[in-house]
Amino acid sequence: LSEERYVKVLFASLCQVKDNKFIGSNARLMAARRFSEPELSKANQLIDVCEKSIVVPSNSTEFCALGRLVRKCFKEE
């Protein structure tokens, strides 16, 4: 299983991506199960930033552009 396929399957199984979009509300639910304050606030801020900034170009032919962009946003933010 390639890294791109793994990331796509992982995010999809966690219900964080659908129809080539990052689903911030589902990511926030998962964060609430995993973190307590102050980490939860930081996680939610990160999710908010990434939810607004992640856009897959309509002409992208990359297999899992969304997974790469989510990873990139989380890492950079």
Long-range contacts (C-beta under 8 A, 24 or more apart in sequence): 4-62, 4-63, 4-64, 4-67, 4-68, 5-63, 5-64, 7-64, 7-67, 7-68, 7-70, 7-71, 8-63, 8-64, 8-66, 8-67, 10-67, 11-66, 11-67, 11-70, 16-70, 17-66, 17-67, 17-70, 20-56, 20-65, 20-66, 21-56, 21-66, 22-50, 22-51, 22-54, 22-66, 22-69, 22-70, 24-48, 24-50, 24-51, 27-51, 46-74, 46-77, 49-73, 49-77, 50-74, 50-77
